[in-house]
């Protein structure tokens, strides 16, 4: 009986040290990421140095948000979700033909409207960026 109490206490102390280690690493990671982020921004992103390496050119534009990934992500997720809604609608044929039509038409229509509204923000950003680039020339 005493041995189980010692095992419980030992596992509790071990768990406490693991939590303490995780907490310490969180603080170290936070400090390193802040310092690294500031250094990367000042020394790489905002510096006007001619870069010839294609990967570094892409990486700099990626970090400077000149290249937006959200448009591609939105388009891919739209296609995946549209196929998913369509396949789910076909499952409803055996239950209710009206449910099939409603989910097929309105499900895809609502999905399309939501994604078009989301992509409008990306298009506004792109057009504003193009206007800004033309104004600088």
Backbone as a printed PyTorch tensor [residue, N CA C, xyz], in Angstrom:
tensor([[[  0.8160,  -1.1890,   0.0000],
         [  0.0000,   0.0000,   0.0000],
         [  0.8600,   1.2530,   0.0000]],

        [[  1.9590,   1.2150,   0.7580],
         [  2.8260,   2.3830,   0.7870],
         [  3.5520,   2.5900,  -0.5340]],

        [[  3.8380,   1.5010,  -1.2180],
         [  4.5700,   1.6160,  -2.4670],
         [  3.7420,   2.3270,  -3.5260]],

        [[  2.4210,   2.1300,  -3.5410],
         [  1.6000,   2.8150,  -4.5360],
         [  1.5490,   4.3070,  -4.2580]],

        [[  1.5780,   4.6990,  -2.9830],
         [  1.6000,   6.1240,  -2.6570],
         [  2.9070,   6.7610,  -3.1060]],

        [[  4.0040,   6.0360,  -2.9150],
         [  5.2910,   6.5600,  -3.3690],
         [  5.3200,   6.6660,  -4.8930]],

        [[  4.7340,   5.7010,  -5.5760],
         [  4.6790,   5.7530,  -7.0400],
         [  3.8270,   6.9220,  -7.5040]],

        [[  2.7100,   7.1710,  -6.8100],
         [  1.8570,   8.2990,  -7.1800],
         [  2.5830,   9.6180,  -6.9700]],

        [[  3.2740,   9.7470,  -5.8590],
         [  4.0240,  10.9660,  -5.5670],
         [  5.1620,  11.1490,  -6.5600]],

        [[  5.8480,  10.0500,  -6.8700],
         [  6.9480,  10.1140,  -7.8230],
         [  6.4440,  10.5310,  -9.2090]],

        [[  5.3180,   9.9610,  -9.6600],
         [  4.7850,  10.3270, -10.9740],
         [  4.2780,  11.7590, -10.9780]],

        [[  3.7380,  12.2230,  -9.8330],
         [  3.2820,  13.6080,  -9.7540],
         [  4.4620,  14.5730,  -9.8270]],

        [[  5.5460,  14.2470,  -9.1180],
         [  6.7370,  15.0980,  -9.1820],
         [  7.3630,  15.0750, -10.5710]],

        [[  7.3590,  13.9180, -11.2180],
         [  7.8810,  13.8040, -12.5770],
         [  7.0360,  14.6420, -13.5350]],

        [[  5.7270,  14.5910, -13.3640],
         [  4.8350,  15.3860, -14.2140],
         [  5.0790,  16.8710, -13.9880]],

        [[  5.2870,  17.2550, -12.7300],
         [  5.5610,  18.6610, -12.4190],
         [  6.8360,  19.1500, -13.0730]],

        [[  7.8640,  18.3120, -13.0900],
         [  9.1180,  18.7330, -13.7260],
         [  8.9570,  18.8190, -15.2380]],

        [[  8.1340,  17.9550, -15.8170],
         [  7.8800,  18.0230, -17.2620],
         [  7.1360,  19.3040, -17.6180]],

        [[  6.1700,  19.6810, -16.7810],
         [  5.4400,  20.9230, -17.0150],
         [  6.3880,  22.1100, -16.8910]],

        [[  7.2530,  22.0750, -15.8890],
         [  8.2150,  23.1480, -15.6940],
         [  9.1750,  23.2380, -16.8800]],

        [[  9.6250,  22.1000, -17.3960],
         [ 10.5010,  22.0920, -18.5740],
         [  9.7840,  22.6720, -19.7900]],

        [[  8.5270,  22.2990, -19.9740],
         [  7.7530,  22.8210, -21.1000],
         [  7.5640,  24.3280, -20.9600]],

        [[  7.3120,  24.8000, -19.7530],
         [  7.1480,  26.2260, -19.5110],
         [  8.4410,  26.9700, -19.8170]],

        [[  9.5680,  26.4270, -19.3500],
         [ 10.8620,  27.0710, -19.6110],
         [ 11.1600,  27.1120, -21.1010]],

        [[ 10.9060,  26.0180, -21.8020],
         [ 11.1640,  25.9970, -23.2400],
         [ 10.2480,  26.9770, -23.9680]],

        [[  9.0230,  27.1340, -23.5000],
         [  8.0990,  28.0950, -24.1100],
         [  8.6540,  29.5080, -24.0070]],

        [[  9.1870,  29.8600, -22.8550],
         [  9.7690,  31.1930, -22.6680],
         [ 10.9910,  31.3740, -23.5740]],

        [[ 11.8680,  30.3760, -23.6180],
         [ 13.0660,  30.4500, -24.4720],
         [ 12.6530,  30.5640, -25.9450]],

        [[ 11.6800,  29.7490, -26.3690],
         [ 11.2250,  29.7870, -27.7630],
         [ 10.6080,  31.1360, -28.0990]],

        [[  9.8700,  31.7220, -27.1710],
         [  9.2570,  33.0310, -27.4000],
         [ 10.3280,  34.1050, -27.5800]],

        [[ 11.3170,  34.1110, -26.7040],
         [ 12.3880,  35.1150, -26.8000],
         [ 13.1780,  34.9370, -28.0990]],

        [[ 13.5420,  33.6930, -28.4270],
         [ 14.2950,  33.4410, -29.6620],
         [ 13.4920,  33.8130, -30.9020]],

        [[ 12.2020,  33.5280, -30.9020],
         [ 11.3910,  33.8530, -32.0790],
         [ 11.2180,  35.3570, -32.2420]],

        [[ 11.0880,  36.0920, -31.1550],
         [ 10.9790,  37.5580, -31.2570],
         [ 12.2820,  38.1480, -31.7900]],

        [[ 13.4070,  37.7260, -31.2210],
         [ 14.7100,  38.2340, -31.6720],
         [ 14.9710,  37.8310, -33.1240]],

        [[ 14.7230,  36.5580, -33.4520],
         [ 14.9300,  36.0870, -34.8220],
         [ 14.0150,  36.7780, -35.8160]],

        [[ 12.7710,  36.9980, -35.4310],
         [ 11.8320,  37.6720, -36.3280],
         [ 12.2260,  39.1080, -36.6070]],

        [[ 12.6460,  39.8170, -35.5600],
         [ 13.0800,  41.2080, -35.7470],
         [ 14.3320,  41.2700, -36.6120]],

        [[ 15.2910,  40.3840, -36.3370],
         [ 16.5190,  40.3590, -37.1480],
         [ 16.2270,  40.0070, -38.6080]],

        [[ 15.3960,  39.0110, -38.8480],
         [ 15.0600,  38.6210, -40.2200],
         [ 14.3620,  39.7590, -40.9460]],

        [[ 13.4820,  40.4630, -40.2530],
         [ 12.7590,  41.5640, -40.8850],
         [ 13.7060,  42.7080, -41.2370]],

        [[ 14.5310,  43.0980, -40.2850],
         [ 15.4230,  44.2450, -40.4990],
         [ 16.5420,  43.9150, -41.4840]],

        [[ 17.1470,  42.7350, -41.3600],
         [ 18.3240,  42.4060, -42.1690],
         [ 18.0000,  41.7660, -43.5180]],

        [[ 16.7800,  41.2360, -43.6750],
         [ 16.4830,  40.5080, -44.9100],
         [ 15.2860,  41.0950, -45.6590]],

        [[ 14.1790,  41.2790, -44.9970],
         [ 12.9500,  41.6890, -45.6850],
         [ 13.0070,  43.1500, -46.1120]],

        [[ 13.3860,  44.0260, -45.2180],
         [ 13.3460,  45.4560, -45.5220],
         [ 14.6260,  45.9910, -46.1450]],

        [[ 15.6220,  45.1820, -46.2820],
         [ 16.8760,  45.6180, -46.8790],
         [ 16.7520,  45.5620, -48.4000]],

        [[ 17.1670,  46.6110, -49.0650],
         [ 17.1000,  46.6650, -50.5240],
         [ 18.4220,  46.2040, -51.1340]],

        [[ 18.6440,  44.9030, -51.0560],
         [ 19.8530,  44.2970, -51.6020],
         [ 19.4490,  43.5010, -52.8290]],

        [[ 20.2450,  43.5710, -53.8680],
         [ 19.9740,  42.8130, -55.0830],
         [ 20.2570,  41.3480, -54.8170]],

        [[ 19.2180,  40.5170, -54.9260],
         [ 19.3550,  39.0850, -54.6940],
         [ 19.2490,  38.3740, -56.0350]],

        [[ 20.1340,  37.4230, -56.2770],
         [ 20.1190,  36.6970, -57.5450],
         [ 19.6280,  35.2640, -57.4040]],

        [[ 19.6530,  34.7300, -56.2050],
         [ 19.1760,  33.3820, -55.9510],
         [ 17.6470,  33.3620, -56.0520]],

        [[ 17.0970,  32.4930, -56.9040],
         [ 15.6440,  32.4740, -57.1310],
         [ 14.8800,  32.1060, -55.8660]],

        [[ 15.4130,  31.1710, -55.0880],
         [ 14.7260,  30.7940, -53.8550],
         [ 14.6840,  31.9640, -52.8800]],

        [[ 15.7980,  32.6900, -52.7440],
         [ 15.8280,  33.8290, -51.8230],
         [ 14.9200,  34.9580, -52.2960]],

        [[ 14.8050,  35.1360, -53.6070],
         [ 13.8770,  36.1380, -54.1430],
         [ 12.4500,  35.7550, -53.7710]],

        [[ 12.1120,  34.4770, -53.9820],
         [ 10.7680,  34.0050, -53.6190],
         [ 10.5400,  34.1150, -52.1180]],

        [[ 11.5440,  33.7340, -51.3320],
         [ 11.4070,  33.7520, -49.8830],
         [ 11.2270,  35.1730, -49.3580]],

        [[ 11.9480,  36.1230, -49.9460],
         [ 11.8070,  37.5200, -49.5270],
         [ 10.4200,  38.0450, -49.8710]],

        [[  9.9170,  37.7380, -51.0580],
         [  8.5740,  38.1800, -51.4190],
         [  7.5160,  37.4660, -50.5810]],

        [[  7.7990,  36.2190, -50.1900],
         [  6.8990,  35.4710, -49.3050],
         [  6.8350,  36.1320, -47.9300]],

        [[  7.9950,  36.4730, -47.3720],
         [  8.0240,  37.1100, -46.0580],
         [  7.4940,  38.5390, -46.0950]],

        [[  7.6020,  39.1910, -47.2360],
         [  7.1110,  40.5590, -47.3900],
         [  5.6410,  40.5900, -47.8040]],

        [[  5.0100,  39.4330, -47.9220],
         [  3.6130,  39.2750, -48.3100],
         [  3.3140,  39.8720, -49.6870]],

        [[  4.2970,  39.8080, -50.5730],
         [  4.0520,  40.2100, -51.9520],
         [  3.3910,  39.0790, -52.7160]],

        [[  3.5770,  37.8820, -52.2340],
         [  2.9340,  36.7240, -52.8350],
         [  1.9080,  36.1930, -51.8450]],

        [[  0.6550,  36.1670, -52.2640],
         [ -0.4190,  35.7480, -51.3720],
         [ -0.8040,  34.2970, -51.6630]],

        [[ -0.7860,  33.4810, -50.6340],
         [ -1.1360,  32.0760, -50.7570],
         [ -2.6240,  31.8310, -50.5470]],

        [[ -3.3110,  32.7890, -49.9480],
         [ -4.6980,  32.5820, -49.5640],
         [ -5.5950,  32.3300, -50.7730]],

        [[ -5.2790,  32.9450, -51.9010],
         [ -6.1080,  32.7480, -53.0950],
         [ -6.0660,  31.2860, -53.5460]],

        [[ -4.8840,  30.7230, -53.5960],
         [ -4.7410,  29.3170, -53.9920],
         [ -5.4030,  28.3990, -52.9730]],

        [[ -5.1990,  28.6880, -51.7020],
         [ -5.8070,  27.8670, -50.6500],
         [ -7.3240,  27.9260, -50.7290]],

        [[ -7.8780,  29.1120, -50.9420],
         [ -9.3340,  29.2440, -51.0580],
         [ -9.8800,  28.4790, -52.2630]],

        [[ -9.1780,  28.5600, -53.3830],
         [ -9.6560,  27.8590, -54.5780],
         [ -9.6270,  26.3440, -54.4000]],

        [[ -8.5590,  25.8330, -53.8190],
         [ -8.4540,  24.3890, -53.6130],
         [ -9.5050,  23.9090, -52.6130]],

        [[ -9.6570,  24.6300, -51.5000],
         [-10.6600,  24.2000, -50.5160],
         [-12.0680,  24.3190, -51.0680]],

        [[-12.3180,  25.3010, -51.9510],
         [-13.6380,  25.3930, -52.5710],
         [-13.9330,  24.1470, -53.4050]],

        [[-12.9760,  23.7450, -54.2160],
         [-13.1810,  22.5620, -55.0720],
         [-13.4110,  21.3180, -54.2210]],

        [[-12.5950,  21.1530, -53.1840],
         [-12.7370,  19.9850, -52.3030],
         [-14.1140,  19.9840, -51.6370]],

        [[-14.5190,  21.1210, -51.0960],
         [-15.8120,  21.1830, -50.4100],
         [-16.9910,  21.0530, -51.3780]],

        [[-16.8490,  21.5710, -52.5940],
         [-17.9260,  21.4220, -53.5810],
         [-18.1080,  19.9510, -53.9570]],

        [[-17.0170,  19.2400, -54.1370],
         [-17.1080,  17.8010, -54.4230],
         [-17.7130,  17.0690, -53.2330]],

        [[-17.3110,  17.4420, -52.0290],
         [-17.8390,  16.8150, -50.8180],
         [-19.3440,  17.0270, -50.6960]],

        [[-19.8080,  18.2550, -50.9120],
         [-21.2500,  18.5430, -50.8280],
         [-22.0060,  17.7760, -51.9010]],

        [[-21.4670,  17.7150, -53.0920],
         [-22.1190,  16.9830, -54.1810],
         [-22.2130,  15.4910, -53.8620]],

        [[-21.1360,  14.9170, -53.3630],
         [-21.1630,  13.4970, -53.0140],
         [-22.1180,  13.2210, -51.8520]],

        [[-22.1600,  14.1290, -50.8870],
         [-23.1080,  13.9670, -49.7840],
         [-24.5430,  14.0710, -50.2860]],

        [[-24.7700,  14.9530, -51.2410],
         [-26.1190,  15.1010, -51.7980],
         [-26.5600,  13.8140, -52.4870]],

        [[-25.6450,  13.1570, -53.1770],
         [-26.0090,  11.9040, -53.8480],
         [-26.3640,  10.8080, -52.8480]],

        [[-25.8480,  10.8810, -51.6600],
         [-26.2260,   9.9250, -50.6200],
         [-27.6940,  10.1270, -50.2320]],

        [[-28.1940,  11.3540, -50.3700],
         [-29.5750,  11.6560, -49.9830],
         [-30.6100,  11.1880, -51.0000]],

        [[-30.1810,  10.7480, -52.1800],
         [-31.1380,  10.2820, -53.1870],
         [-31.9780,   9.1400, -52.6250]],

        [[-31.3490,   8.2300, -51.9120],
         [-32.0920,   7.0830, -51.3740],
         [-33.0400,   7.4850, -50.2490]],

        [[-32.7890,   8.6090, -49.5960],
         [-33.6400,   9.0590, -48.4970],
         [-34.7610,   9.9610, -49.0120]],

        [[-34.3610,  10.9970, -49.7460],
         [-35.3440,  11.9680, -50.2330],
         [-34.7900,  12.6380, -51.4830]],

        [[-35.5530,  12.5450, -52.5670],
         [-35.1070,  13.1820, -53.8020],
         [-35.1080,  14.6970, -53.6530]],

        [[-36.0750,  15.2160, -52.9230],
         [-36.1360,  16.6710, -52.7090],
         [-34.9430,  17.1290, -51.8500]],

        [[-34.5970,  16.3350, -50.8390],
         [-33.4240,  16.6480, -50.0290],
         [-32.1590,  16.6280, -50.8600]],

        [[-32.0940,  15.6860, -51.8020],
         [-30.9550,  15.6140, -52.7200],
         [-30.8370,  16.8910, -53.5390]],

        [[-31.9620,  17.3210, -54.1460],
         [-31.9230,  18.5300, -54.9720],
         [-31.5830,  19.7720, -54.1570]],

        [[-32.1930,  19.8750, -52.9840],
         [-31.9500,  21.0570, -52.1460],
         [-30.4800,  21.1130, -51.7240]],

        [[-29.9370,  20.0000, -51.2470],
         [-28.5450,  20.0230, -50.8010],
         [-27.5760,  20.1750, -51.9680]],

        [[-27.9130,  19.5890, -53.1050],
         [-27.0340,  19.7150, -54.2660],
         [-27.0080,  21.1550, -54.7770]],

        [[-28.1670,  21.7400, -54.9400],
         [-28.2370,  23.0980, -55.5030],
         [-27.8820,  24.1530, -54.4640]],

        [[-28.5930,  24.1580, -53.3460],
         [-28.3810,  25.2260, -52.3740],
         [-27.0860,  25.0590, -51.5890]],

        [[-26.6700,  23.8200, -51.3560],
         [-25.3950,  23.6200, -50.6760],
         [-24.2410,  24.1690, -51.4880]],

        [[-24.2060,  23.8300, -52.7670],
         [-23.1440,  24.3430, -53.6380],
         [-23.2880,  25.8400, -53.8890]],

        [[-24.5170,  26.3310, -53.9660],
         [-24.7390,  27.7670, -54.1610],
         [-24.2460,  28.5660, -52.9570]],

        [[-24.5880,  28.1130, -51.7520],
         [-24.1430,  28.8230, -50.5480],
         [-22.6160,  28.7700, -50.4180]],

        [[-22.0520,  27.6140, -50.7200],
         [-20.5960,  27.4920, -50.6870],
         [-19.9530,  28.4580, -51.6740]],

        [[-20.5060,  28.5360, -52.8670],
         [-19.9610,  29.4340, -53.8930],
         [-20.0350,  30.8910, -53.4470]],

        [[-21.1640,  31.2860, -52.8690],
         [-21.3210,  32.6760, -52.4150],
         [-20.3300,  33.0160, -51.3030]],

        [[-20.1320,  32.0880, -50.3840],
         [-19.1810,  32.3250, -49.2930],
         [-17.7660,  32.4730, -49.8390]],

        [[-17.3920,  31.6110, -50.7640],
         [-16.0380,  31.6800, -51.3170],
         [-15.8600,  32.8840, -52.2420]],

        [[-16.8830,  33.2760, -52.9610],
         [-16.7730,  34.4830, -53.7830],
         [-16.5930,  35.7140, -52.9060]],

        [[-17.3150,  35.7580, -51.7970],
         [-17.1560,  36.8910, -50.8790],
         [-15.7420,  36.9210, -50.3030]],

        [[-15.2030,  35.7580, -49.9880],
         [-13.8360,  35.7000, -49.4650],
         [-12.8240,  36.1170, -50.5250]],

        [[-13.0210,  35.6650, -51.7530],
         [-12.0840,  36.0010, -52.8230],
         [-12.1740,  37.4670, -53.2460]],

        [[-13.3000,  38.1110, -52.9590],
         [-13.4150,  39.5390, -53.2820],
         [-12.3580,  40.3440, -52.5280]],

        [[-12.0940,  39.9760, -51.2730],
         [-11.0680,  40.6800, -50.5090],
         [ -9.6900,  40.4920, -51.1440]],

        [[ -9.4150,  39.3050, -51.6300],
         [ -8.1350,  39.0460, -52.2850],
         [ -8.0520,  39.8460, -53.5800]],

        [[ -9.1400,  39.8970, -54.3300],
         [ -9.1480,  40.6630, -55.5890],
         [ -8.9980,  42.1570, -55.3240]],

        [[ -9.6220,  42.6490, -54.2700],
         [ -9.4670,  44.0640, -53.9140],
         [ -8.0050,  44.3420, -53.5780]],

        [[ -7.3690,  43.4360, -52.8170],
         [ -5.9610,  43.6160, -52.4920],
         [ -5.1100,  43.6100, -53.7490]],

        [[ -5.3650,  42.6580, -54.6600],
         [ -4.5600,  42.5470, -55.8730],
         [ -4.7180,  43.7940, -56.7390]],

        [[ -5.9480,  44.2490, -56.9280],
         [ -6.1680,  45.4420, -57.7510],
         [ -5.5480,  46.6770, -57.1160]],

        [[ -5.6590,  46.8080, -55.8180],
         [ -5.0470,  47.9400, -55.1300],
         [ -3.5320,  47.8900, -55.2610]],

        [[ -2.9720,  46.7070, -55.1750],
         [ -1.5310,  46.5430, -55.3210],
         [ -1.0890,  46.9080, -56.7360]],

        [[ -1.8510,  46.4950, -57.7490],
         [ -1.5120,  46.8370, -59.1310],
         [ -1.5860,  48.3470, -59.3520]],

        [[ -2.6080,  48.9890, -58.8010],
         [ -2.7400,  50.4460, -58.9290],
         [ -1.5600,  51.1240, -58.2470]],

        [[ -1.1930,  50.6330, -57.0740],
         [ -0.0690,  51.1950, -56.3450],
         [  1.2360,  51.0540, -57.1380]],

        [[  1.4430,  49.8960, -57.7490],
         [  2.6570,  49.7010, -58.5520],
         [  2.6880,  50.6090, -59.7640]],

        [[  1.5220,  50.8460, -60.4030],
         [  1.4590,  51.7400, -61.5680],
         [  1.7050,  53.1830, -61.1480]],

        [[  1.2630,  53.5450, -59.9490],
         [  1.4500,  54.9190, -59.4800],
         [  2.9290,  55.2010, -59.1770]],

        [[  3.6600,  54.1680, -58.7540],
         [  5.0730,  54.3380, -58.4340],
         [  5.9250,  54.5030, -59.6790]],

        [[  5.4750,  53.9840, -60.8280],
         [  6.2720,  54.0270, -62.0570],
         [  6.2230,  55.3640, -62.7070]]])
